[in-house]
Amino acid sequence: MLQLKNIGLISTYNSTIESFESIKNCNIYIENDIIIDIGENKNNGDHMIDCNQKLVTPGFVDAHTHPVFKNGREKEFIQRISGKSYEEIAAEGGGINSSIIEVRESTEIEILDHVKKRMDEFLSMGTTTIEAKTGYGLDTESELKSLRVLDHVHNNHKIDIFPTFLGAHSIPDEFNGDLINAFEPILAQVLVLSFSSDWRFSPSRSKEITDALIGAKKKVSHIEIESSLGHDSFLFPEERYVEVLKAFLGSPL
């Protein structure tokens, strides 16, 4: 049995009382990778780790990540701070489409190596579970490549990965902005959900996308939601978002 002893503070969610709870000066007892007890300081573990009165907490969950790419675009932060728009950066060869080109041109092994290193960094910072999007391939083979990489890392790394297929992350360069042709492969019914303050996909841009889907003879619904939270509005869980999705899907979430 593994014993984490001399814990200064445990901060965790207690499902019995449905609330967060803090426990001071205690031990955690683990057997076969399962926590079997949390109790007073004792010295009865087969193996012990002295926590030196530090904080112990469950692993963090990152619910929005894009880890399947080759090289970072950190320099674009400087460009944005300096006043350049995303569209200007994209026109100079940056933005999402620059990552798309790199993923398409890289082998699966190359992308796998980059993603594994990112997962090591996640774990070193205390994150043990992530949601991970594709969306830097945007053709069939490159998106499948990205999904295979995520599946391999999930099954061979200590981190837990929940993949999301993001096949409409951007319009690839080969379509030259032709939305109707870009949407031709879509077979499923589509919900275009826009937020009033979104700078990346403004309501007017979302309307263009909806019109293009209609032009491509796709089944599509468009709903605009009032929000002051910009492009990241969808990251903030609100009951009204859930109701919109439930109505679209026709079943409870």
N, C-alpha and C positions, 0 to 999 in steps of 0.2 A: 504494500500500500504506500502511495505517495502522500506525504504530508507537507502542505504549505504552512509553515509556522510563523509566529511572531508578525502577523498581519496587523498593520496599524488601522486600516479601514477597508471594509468591503462595501462597495456601492453597486447595487444590483436591483433588478426588478423582481419583486415578490409576486408571483402569479396568484398566490392564495389571497392576498389582500388587494391585488390589482393596483399596486403602487410601488414606487421606488423605495428602497430601504437601505439604510446605512448600519453596518455592524462594526463595532470597534473591538480591537484586541482579541482576535480569534484565530482559529486554524481552519484550513480546508483539507478534507480527507478524500483522496481519489483512488479508485480501484478499477482496473480495466478501463481506463479513460473515462470513467463516470464519477462525478462528485457524489459521494455517499453520505457525507455529513459536513456540517459547518458547526464548530463548537469551540469550547474553551481551549486555552493553550495546554497542550499535553505533549509528551514526547514518546509517541508510540507508533510512528510510521517506520516502515522498512527503509524508505528513502525520504530524506527531508530537504526542503529548500527554505532557508531563512529569508523572510521577506523584509527584515530589518525595519519593521513598523511602516512600510510603504503601503500605498493604495493598491488594492486588487479589484479589478472590474472585468466584466465580460468583454470579449472582443468587440471592437467597433464594427458596424455594418455600414458600408458605403453603398447607397442605393442608386448612384448615378455615376458611372464611369465609362470612359472610352479608351480602353487600354491596348486595342489591337491596331497599332501603327508602328512605323519604323522610327522616324526621328521626330523630336519635339518641335514645337513652333513657339518657343518662349519669346523669341525676338519680336513676335507680333504684339505681345503685351506692351513693349516699349513703343511700338508704332501706334498702337491705339491710344496710349497715354499722351503721345505727341500730337494727337489730333486726327490721325488717319482713320477713315471709316473701314469697316470690314470689306465693303465693296472695292475700295481703293487697294487694299492689301491683296485681295483676290485677283484684281486686274494686273498686279505686279508679279503674279505667280505664287502667291501665298494662299492662306485660307485652307478650307477643307479639301479642295481639289488637289492641292499639292500633296496632302497626305494620301489621297486616293491613288495618285500616280505612283508613289513610293510603295504602297501595299501591293499594287498590281505588279510592279516590277520586281518585287522581292520573292524569294522562295519561302515555302511554308516553314522550313527550318530556321531561316533568318528571322521571320516574324515571331516564331515560337521562342527563340532565344531572347528577344526583346521583351516579350510578354512575361516570361518566367522571371526576368530580372525585376520587372515592375511588381510582380507578386511578392518577391522577396522584400521589396521596399515597403509594400503595404503591411506585411507581417511585422517588419521591424518597427513600424509606427503603431502597432496594436490593432490593425484592421484584419479581421479573420474571415469576413464574408463580404463579397461584392456582387452587385449587379454589373454586368459587363456588356456593352453594346458593340455590335459590328458597325458598319456604315462607312468604312474607309476603303471599301472595295467597289461596291456599287455596280458590279457585273456578277453574273451567276457564279463563275468559278472563284472569283476573289472573295465573295461573301461566304461561299462554302468553305474556302480556305480559312477565313477568319473564324468561322464557327468550329471547324476542326481544331484549330489552335486552342480556342477556349475550352473545348471538351477535353483535349489532351492535358492541359494545365490543371483543370479541375480534378481530373482523375489521378494526377501524378504530383500534386503539390498539396501542402498542408492547408492552403486557403480554399474556401468554398466559393465557387463561381456560379452565378445564375445568369445565363446568356440571354440577350435580347437581340433579335434580328432587326437592324435598322436600315432597311433597304432603300429608304427615301430620305437619307440624310442630306443629300444635295443633288444638284443636277450635274452629272459628269460632263467634262468638256466636249466629248464627242457629239453631244446633242446640240451644241451651239445655242443653248437657251430654248430649244424647241421642246416645250413641255409636253405637247401631245404625243410626239414620238417617244419621249422619255417614259411616259406612262403607259405605253402600248403593252408591255409585258404584264401589267397588273390584271389579275383575274378576280380578286376579292372585292367585296363592297368596301368603300372607303369613307372614313369620317375625317374631314378637314376641320380640326379644332384650333381656333386662333384666339389670341389674347389681345385686348385692345392696346396694350402698351408694349407689345413685343417688337423689338427693333430688328431682329433677325428675320422673322417671318411676320411682317406687318399684316394687319387685316386686309389691306389692298392686295398685298402679295398672295395672301391666302385665297382671296377671291379670284386672282389670276389662275392659281393652281386648281381651284374648283372648276372654273370655266374650261380649263384645258382638259380636265378629267371628263367633263361632260362632252367636250369636243371629241375625245377619244372613245366616247360611248361607254363610259364606265359608270357603275352605280356609285353615287357619291352624295354625301350630306355635308353641309358646311354650317358650323355653329361658332359664333364669336362670343367670348366671355369677357366681361368687364373685369380688369385687374390692373393694379398699379405696380405689379412686381416684374414687369418686363419679360424678357425671353425665358426667365426661369420660373415663371408663374406656375408651370405644371409641377414643379418640385414641391410646392406647398400644398399638402393634402387638405382639400376642402370638400365638404359634403356635396356641394353643387357640381363639382367635377365628377364625382361618383355617380350622381343622378344622371348626368349627360351620357356617361358611358353605359350605364345600365339601360337607359332608353335606347341607345344605339344597338347594343348587343341583344336586347330583348330578354335578358336574364339577369338575376342578381349577381353581384360581384362578391 
